[in-house]
Amino acid sequence: MSEVVSNVTRNVAQAVEADLNYLASNSAHPVTYTYEPPEGIPERTGEYRLFRVPITNARITPPPGGFSLDRNGFELHAHASEVTVFSDPAVIEARYYPETDALLKRLTGASKVVIFDHTLRDGAADRRAQGVREPVKYVHNDQTFVSGPRRVRDHLPPEEAEKRLKGRFAIVNVWRPIGEVVESSPLALCDSRSIWRSDLVPSDLVYRDKVGETYAFKFNRAHRWYYFPRLTPEEVLLLKIYDSDEKVQARLTAHTAFDDPTTPADAPPRRSIELRALLFF
């Protein structure tokens, strides 16, 4: 169960309306490159369309019982990191990884955690050339029911991987603001219970050495969207990306950055870090 997190906010609206980028129902198979593709090949294929949806202020109007990783696919926790500067990858791996490992074990009850990568994001254009990515503004989930198990084989020794694949495991993203309160490009989070299996569209994610698979999403009026306005660096979001347990309500969810219509004109670009982790139970 998510901890109760209070935050004095400028935005007290119960919901906002915003445009979210969904894959068009008649789109060709989507492909995204993680690097600059060969000449003549677009960085991303697939036709996307904007749909205006209500996004509920999760701080003011949570669902009955609050948010749960296994029920809704995401939850928010108060947690101040000992790391405050995220410019050095070596520091992130040496200090932030172990700290997050312990946090995930405490919050989820996982017996083993394997953090396999992280991404820094910054909405400022001059940071993109430094290997820092911009917020992703299309509805997606980072793994599929096919690629989730592959991650276990990618990051564990073969014998251990086969043993772990027989038990429950999950992939969870840990998302945290960096430096200051998030006022622009916040995350919209879809309640997993409102997602239909037919909404999911497998998409290729091309690396230099392999091809991964993510989910794009087709628009569905049943989707229930939430966001936590003005997230602080002392808060972390947990997002369910994959769960091998077919009995849990939330085996995955959908998320996207979006343009909040209440964002002040002078709001700073959003900066954040997300860790991706395998959890074994």
ABEGO torsion letter per residue (X at the ends): XBBBBBBBBABABABBBBBBBBBBAABBBBBBBABBBBBGBBABBEBBBBBBBBBBBAAABBBBGEBBAAAAGBBBBBBBBABABAABAAAAAAAAAAAAAAAAAAAAGBABBBBABBBBBBABAAAAAAGBBBBBBBBBBABBAAAAAAAAAAABBAAAAAAAAABBBBBBBBBBBBGBBBABGBBBBBBAAABBAAABBBBBBBBAABBBBBBBBBBBAABBBBBBBGBBAABBBBBBABBABAABABABBBBBBBBBAABBAABBBBBBBBBBBBBBX
